[in-house]
Amino acid sequence: MRTTPDLVHTSAKPPQLVARCIDSKWEDARVLWGSNDVDTKQVDAGIRVTQRFGGDLHLVALVAAHDTGSQTQLWTYKTMGRLKQVDDIKRCQ
């Protein structure tokens, strides 16, 4: 995984609430080919949400405690154009 995220957002909401929101919205993503696999896992750095299309990694969000809320970092892979999932990150904050 690259060390520098493509996008960073902060929120007053706790990490668990933000990660649950991201997971829910990404699960609802429309897929034109293959499968949409979303996985949420507790890791040392926080809560990691990944999205794979047809087995290929496309998005990774890491949600961690930050000040009195949370910080979400997003890495994008194999994406073209603007993604609804990026907007979902903003909505979940």
N, C-alpha and C positions, 0 to 999 in steps of 0.2 A: 504494500500500500504506500502511496506517496505520502510524504510528511506534511505537505502544505495543502490545506483544504481549498476547494473551489469557492466555498461560501461559508460564512460564519454568522450566526444569529444568536442573540441573547434573549432571555425571557424571564419573567417573574414567576413562571410556573415551575413546579418541580420536574426533575428529569423524567420520572416515571410517567407523568401525565403527558409530556411532550412526546416521548417515545411511543406510547400507546396510540396517540393521535396519528403520528407518522405511519406506524404499522397499519392502522385501520385504513387510512387513505391510500397507501400504496397497495394494499390488498385489493382495493377496488379498481386499480388501474386496468384499462382495456389493453389487451394484447392481441396483435394481429397475427402473430406467429408463435408457435411454441407455448410455453407455460410461463406464468407469472409466479415466481416463488419469492416470498417475503419471509425473512427470518429475523427474529429479535432475540438478542442474547446479552446477558449481563457479562461485562468484561472488566478488567482492572481499571480501565480508564473511564468507565461509565456504562451506558447502554448502547449497543451497536445494532442498528437496523440495516439489513442489506436487502437489495432487490435484484433478482436475476430474471432475465428473460431467456427462455430456451436454454437454461443452464449457464449462460454467460453473465458475469457480474456487470451490472450497469450503474448501481448507486450504493453508496455507503454513507449512512448518517451516524455520527457518534454524539450522543446526548449525555452531558456530564453536569454535575453540580457546579454552580458558578455564583459567587456572592450569595445573594438571597434567592436565587432561582436556578436557571440552567443555561447552558450554552450548547448550541447545536452546530456541529461542523459537518459539511457535506462534501463528499468526493464523488465525481462523476466519471464513469468509464463507458466507452462504446455508446455515446449518445449523439444524436443529431438534432440540432435546433433547440428550441425552447421546450422544456418538459413541464407538464402539469405537476409532476412530483416535486419540482423545485418550488413551485407556488404553494404546494401542500406544506412544505417545510415552514414557509412564512406564515401560513394560516394557523399552524399548530403552536406557534409561539404565543 
